[in-house]
Amino acid sequence: MGTLNIDVCIAGSGPAGTIAARQLAQAGLSVMLIDRPAHKTHKFGETLPSAAIRLLNKLGLSSLTEQLQTASHSNVNHSERVGGNMTFWGSNILSTTDSIHDPYGFGLRIDRKHFDELLRKEALSQGTILYPSDVIALEKNNESWLIELEDGKMIQAKWVVDATGRSAKLIRLLGIQRHRGVPLVALYRTCTPEKNLKLNRTIISASQHGWIYAGKINDHQWVVGYHTTPKTATQFHHDAKQWQQIIRNNVGLYNLLGNFEFGKDVFSHDVRSSWLEQPMGQGWVACGDALLAFDPIAGQGLFNAIYTGMKAAETILSSTEYTHHRADYLTEINQIIKTYENRRYLLYKQEQRWSENPFWQAHQTITKTT
């Protein structure tokens, strides 16, 4: 089996990896995406924020965003506008933010699997190669990387990009230091609320041991996410009765939606913050959650993936000015980290009803960043 020579090898075909691949292939570089999309962690529908839609349009993907808004797909409802946020945070009094006041317009409730497939098609249309495998080893060989895949295939590339999400597979293989925030686990279940089934808003509600996300994913189904400590998550994962109890105890949420009829399966994800002190090096760059993973309270995961995928491509295309561009990229990422951490801290600090609870004490401490 011979060694394939390419310009850029990207591990991970989520939004960050596919955006980077599309931009690089469009610029004339040979690009290979290494991933097994079918093996990805289950993802429910989520909100594509208006700022992310604007960025996609800026990248020349307006046909994709138009398709999200207008096309119907088999077994998938077309994306709906998200009317805004409804929050019970700091009290049981409802606070509402309307998308009509957003300078970029409405966000869209999208099916993540379908969205990722559309982005992959865009990358492939520009000449990107998608290879279904995983990277198991890589080493620097003069000015190139020698990359070994799990099926034994060898690839030689000038650049490697880690877009593997929170697993940060390449970063771990490279031995790059990764910082992690306060432990946070999200448990997700499909559900049907008793009231206001058609309400197309994102709902966030604080509770004693964490916080709850709820949102419509199609005409008949919602998703609810409980964000809490690993210990509490373990209890909720094995005791269905506690799910009904937390809804009934959450006065604002219960008055708005009533009881929930929950789906059987519970999906668990580690969603703590994480970031790299070193976002790039000689011949490698990270993007998306592998570079900077946000606490879901920030609501900026998809925008971050698209933006950092774009920046990773720009970094590689400007590699002839490596030293200067590395300094610019490092400065920008560090500023994003500081801005995010300050916003995360202030959001959690607004909730003072359970300030003595270990969950809230832990999340109301600012994390030291670079």
Number of C-alpha atoms within 10 A of each C-alpha: 6 7 12 12 17 16 19 29 27 28 27 29 28 28 28 34 34 31 27 31 36 26 24 25 23 16 12 11 17 19 29 25 28 22 22 15 16 9 7 12 10 12 11 17 20 18 24 24 22 20 18 23 24 16 16 20 15 10 14 10 15 15 11 16 19 13 13 22 16 12 11 12 11 6 6 13 17 19 25 19 20 25 20 18 16 18 22 22 21 19 17 15 11 15 14 15 14 14 19 12 10 13 9 14 18 21 21 23 27 24 21 19 16 14 17 17 16 18 22 23 14 19 27 19 13 18 18 24 17 21 14 14 18 18 23 14 15 18 13 15 12 8 10 20 22 19 22 18 17 12 11 12 14 19 21 22 24 20 21 26 28 29 35 26 23 19 12 22 19 25 23 13 13 13 8 16 12 17 14 14 20 17 15 21 23 24 20 24 19 22 21 20 22 13 14 11 16 13 15 20 22 20 22 21 23 24 24 17 18 22 19 25 19 23 25 26 23 20 11 11 17 25 21 23 20 25 28 24 19 15 10 15 21 14 11 18 16 10 10 13 9 13 15 13 11 18 20 16 12 17 17 20 24 17 13 14 17 17 18 19 14 19 14 9 10 16 15 20 14 15 21 18 22 20 23 25 18 18 23 22 13 15 18 22 26 30 31 30 26 28 27 28 24 23 22 16 17 12 14 18 20 22 22 22 28 24 19 26 29 25 22 29 25 16 20 23 15 14 16 10 11 16 12 11 16 20 11 12 19 15 11 12 20 19 14 14 20 15 11 17 21 13 15 22 15 15 16 21 17 13 17 15 14 16 17 11 13 14 20 22 14 17 21 19 14 17 17 9 14 12
